[in-house]
Amino acid sequence: EEAEQLFRAKEWDKAGAIYQSRLSAASTDRASLPASFFYNYGTILLHSGKAAEAYPLLLSARALQPLDADFRFNASLAERQITGIAKTIQPATWFAWWPANMQLLPWQFWLSLIFFCGMIALAIAVGWPRSPARFSSPILLVPCLLLAALALWQARYPVAGALKDTILRSGPAASFPEIQGLPAGSLVNREENRDGWAKVRLQNAKFQVVVGWVELPTILELR
């Protein structure tokens, strides 16, 4: 509540310190944090010129409340400011052409779309039994089924964003060799957690898949 009041009063530094402390304390239980927490903290970082650090937070807020116009706007604003990062590092299980804004849509969305298209096809078949459209209307279901299958495939490894610049290592400890740097704002797939580390998978600008480990508090799973 104190951080919320400071946020509304635009006392960014004081509010940001509280949000940062709360996020660090909840590094293993961030699912309990509300969408407003991620939005407020992300907005503070965005106003402070830290768009890369703000990006995963704002994406998480947008994923929790996708219909909120402010959440969508700030996430898009942060994304435009870190275009270089967004273009060079992507989640590894997505095709290169897959739109970034569609990556976070849950598979339930596509199943709902399948149901909606199925109702349209049924209405055409029943309402206009002699119309040629009754034979072509079921084709509407094909792209929806494909998108639902892709979303289910993606759901195997949830998308996570780097909250700050970190190092990708070959194993779950600081003693393992470095693979590459992972800049703040990068989106990766999280495969598993082990001893405070997360195994992640990413696709670089050369479309090469890279697998490594990062410290768990440095990434945020986008819900």
C-alpha positions as CSV (number, residue, x, y, z in Angstrom):
1,E,0.0,0.0,0.0
2,E,2.9,2.4,0.8
3,A,4.5,1.7,-2.6
4,E,1.1,2.2,-4.3
5,Q,0.7,5.6,-2.6
6,L,4.2,6.7,-3.5
7,F,3.6,5.5,-7.1
8,R,0.5,7.6,-7.4
9,A,2.4,10.6,-6.0
10,K,5.0,10.0,-8.6
11,E,7.8,9.6,-6.1
12,W,9.5,7.1,-8.4
13,D,12.7,6.5,-6.4
14,K,11.0,5.7,-3.1
15,A,8.3,3.5,-4.7
16,G,10.9,1.7,-6.9
17,A,13.0,0.8,-3.9
18,I,10.0,-0.8,-2.2
19,Y,8.9,-2.7,-5.3
20,Q,12.4,-3.9,-5.9
21,S,12.7,-5.2,-2.3
22,R,9.3,-7.0,-2.6
23,L,10.2,-8.6,-6.0
24,S,13.5,-9.9,-4.6
25,A,11.8,-11.3,-1.5
26,A,9.3,-13.1,-3.7
27,S,11.9,-14.5,-6.1
28,T,10.5,-18.0,-5.8
29,D,6.8,-17.1,-5.3
30,R,6.1,-14.3,-7.8
31,A,2.8,-15.9,-8.9
32,S,1.2,-14.4,-5.8
33,L,2.0,-10.8,-6.9
34,P,-0.9,-8.9,-8.6
35,A,-0.8,-7.4,-12.1
36,S,-0.7,-3.9,-10.6
37,F,2.6,-4.7,-8.9
38,F,4.3,-5.6,-12.2
39,Y,2.7,-2.6,-14.0
40,N,3.7,-0.1,-11.3
41,Y,7.2,-1.2,-11.0
42,G,7.7,-1.6,-14.7
43,T,6.3,1.9,-15.3
44,I,8.7,3.3,-12.7
45,L,11.7,1.7,-14.5
46,L,10.3,2.9,-17.8
47,H,10.1,6.5,-16.5
48,S,13.7,6.1,-15.2
49,G,15.0,5.3,-18.7
50,K,15.4,1.5,-17.9
51,A,13.1,0.2,-20.6
52,A,15.0,-3.2,-20.9
53,E,14.5,-3.9,-17.2
54,A,10.9,-2.7,-17.4
55,Y,10.0,-4.9,-20.4
56,P,9.5,-8.3,-18.6
57,L,7.5,-6.6,-15.8
58,L,5.2,-4.9,-18.2
59,L,4.7,-8.0,-20.3
60,S,3.8,-10.0,-17.2
61,A,1.3,-7.3,-16.2
62,R,-0.2,-7.4,-19.7
63,A,-0.4,-11.2,-19.6
64,L,-2.4,-11.0,-16.4
65,Q,-4.7,-8.3,-17.7
66,P,-4.6,-8.3,-21.5
67,L,-7.6,-6.0,-21.9
68,D,-6.2,-3.1,-19.9
69,A,-5.2,-0.4,-22.4
70,D,-2.6,1.2,-20.1
71,F,-0.9,-2.2,-19.6
72,R,-0.8,-2.8,-23.3
73,F,0.5,0.7,-24.2
74,N,3.4,0.7,-21.7
75,A,4.4,-2.8,-22.7
76,S,4.4,-1.7,-26.4
77,L,6.3,1.4,-25.5
78,A,9.1,-0.5,-23.7
79,E,9.2,-3.0,-26.6
80,R,9.8,-0.2,-29.1
81,Q,12.7,1.2,-27.0
82,I,14.5,-2.2,-26.9
83,T,13.9,-3.3,-30.5
84,G,17.6,-4.4,-30.9
85,I,17.3,-6.8,-28.0
86,A,13.9,-8.1,-29.1
87,K,15.2,-8.8,-32.6
88,T,18.4,-10.6,-31.6
89,I,17.2,-12.9,-28.7
90,Q,13.9,-14.7,-28.9
91,P,12.3,-17.7,-27.2
92,A,13.7,-20.8,-28.9
93,T,10.5,-22.7,-29.4
94,W,8.8,-20.1,-31.6
95,F,9.2,-19.8,-35.4
96,A,11.0,-16.6,-36.4
97,W,7.9,-15.2,-38.1
98,W,5.7,-15.6,-35.0
99,P,4.5,-12.1,-33.9
100,A,5.8,-11.1,-30.5
101,N,2.4,-9.9,-29.3
102,M,0.9,-13.3,-29.9
103,Q,3.6,-15.3,-28.0
104,L,2.0,-14.7,-24.7
105,L,-1.6,-15.7,-25.7
106,P,-2.6,-18.9,-23.8
107,W,-3.7,-22.0,-25.6
108,Q,-7.2,-21.5,-24.0
109,F,-7.6,-18.4,-26.2
110,W,-7.1,-20.4,-29.4
111,L,-9.5,-23.1,-28.2
112,S,-12.1,-20.4,-27.6
113,L,-11.5,-19.1,-31.1
114,I,-12.0,-22.7,-32.4
115,F,-15.3,-22.9,-30.6
116,F,-16.4,-19.5,-32.0
117,C,-15.5,-20.5,-35.5
118,G,-17.2,-23.8,-35.1
119,M,-20.4,-22.1,-34.0
120,I,-20.2,-19.9,-37.1
121,A,-19.7,-23.0,-39.3
122,L,-22.6,-24.7,-37.7
123,A,-24.9,-21.7,-38.1
124,I,-24.0,-21.5,-41.8
125,A,-24.6,-25.2,-42.3
126,V,-28.0,-25.1,-40.4
127,G,-29.2,-21.7,-41.6
128,W,-28.2,-22.1,-45.3
129,P,-28.3,-25.8,-46.0
130,R,-28.2,-25.2,-49.8
131,S,-25.5,-22.6,-49.7
132,P,-22.0,-23.5,-51.1
133,A,-20.6,-21.8,-48.0
134,R,-21.7,-24.8,-45.8
135,F,-18.9,-26.8,-47.3
136,S,-16.2,-24.2,-47.1
137,S,-17.1,-22.9,-43.6
138,P,-15.3,-25.7,-41.7
139,I,-12.1,-24.5,-43.2
140,L,-12.2,-21.6,-40.7
141,L,-11.3,-24.2,-38.0
142,V,-8.0,-25.2,-39.7
143,P,-5.9,-22.1,-38.9
144,C,-7.4,-22.0,-35.4
145,L,-6.4,-25.7,-34.8
146,L,-2.9,-24.9,-36.0
147,L,-2.5,-21.9,-33.7
148,A,-3.8,-23.9,-30.8
149,A,-1.3,-26.7,-31.5
150,L,1.5,-24.1,-31.6
151,A,0.4,-22.6,-28.3
152,L,0.2,-26.0,-26.6
153,W,3.7,-26.7,-27.9
154,Q,5.0,-23.4,-26.5
155,A,3.4,-24.1,-23.2
156,R,5.9,-26.9,-22.6
157,Y,8.5,-24.2,-21.8
158,P,7.0,-21.0,-20.4
159,V,8.4,-17.7,-21.6
160,A,10.5,-15.7,-19.2
161,G,12.2,-12.3,-19.4
162,A,15.6,-11.2,-18.1
163,L,15.1,-8.5,-15.4
164,K,18.7,-7.4,-15.6
165,D,22.0,-8.1,-17.5
166,T,23.1,-11.5,-16.5
167,I,25.4,-14.4,-17.6
168,L,24.3,-17.6,-19.3
169,R,26.4,-20.4,-17.9
170,S,26.8,-24.1,-18.9
171,G,25.7,-25.4,-15.5
172,P,23.7,-24.4,-12.4
173,A,26.5,-22.7,-10.5
174,A,28.8,-19.6,-10.8
175,S,31.8,-22.0,-11.2
176,F,30.6,-23.2,-14.6
177,P,32.0,-21.6,-17.8
178,E,30.2,-18.6,-19.4
179,I,28.3,-19.2,-22.6
180,Q,27.3,-15.7,-23.4
181,G,25.8,-12.5,-21.9
182,L,22.0,-12.3,-21.5
183,P,21.0,-8.6,-21.6
184,A,18.0,-7.3,-19.7
185,G,14.8,-7.5,-21.7
186,S,15.7,-10.7,-23.4
187,L,13.0,-13.3,-23.7
188,V,13.8,-17.0,-23.3
189,N,12.1,-20.3,-22.5
190,R,12.5,-21.6,-19.0
191,E,12.8,-25.4,-18.9
192,E,13.5,-26.2,-15.2
193,N,14.7,-24.8,-11.9
194,R,17.6,-26.3,-9.8
195,D,19.3,-25.0,-6.7
196,G,18.4,-21.3,-7.3
197,W,19.2,-21.5,-11.0
198,A,17.0,-21.7,-14.1
199,K,17.7,-23.7,-17.3
200,V,16.8,-21.6,-20.2
201,R,16.6,-21.9,-24.0
202,L,16.9,-19.1,-26.5
203,Q,17.3,-18.4,-30.2
204,N,19.9,-15.9,-31.3
205,A,20.0,-13.6,-34.3
206,K,21.6,-16.4,-36.4
207,F,18.6,-18.7,-35.5
208,Q,20.9,-20.9,-33.4
209,V,19.4,-22.5,-30.3
210,V,21.4,-21.9,-27.1
211,V,20.8,-23.6,-23.8
212,G,22.3,-22.6,-20.5
213,W,21.7,-21.6,-16.9
214,V,21.0,-18.3,-15.2
215,E,20.4,-17.3,-11.6
216,L,16.7,-17.7,-10.9
217,P,16.1,-14.2,-9.4
218,T,17.4,-12.5,-12.6
219,I,14.4,-13.7,-14.7
220,L,10.7,-13.3,-14.5
221,E,8.3,-15.9,-15.9
222,L,5.6,-14.1,-18.0
223,R,2.1,-15.3,-17.1
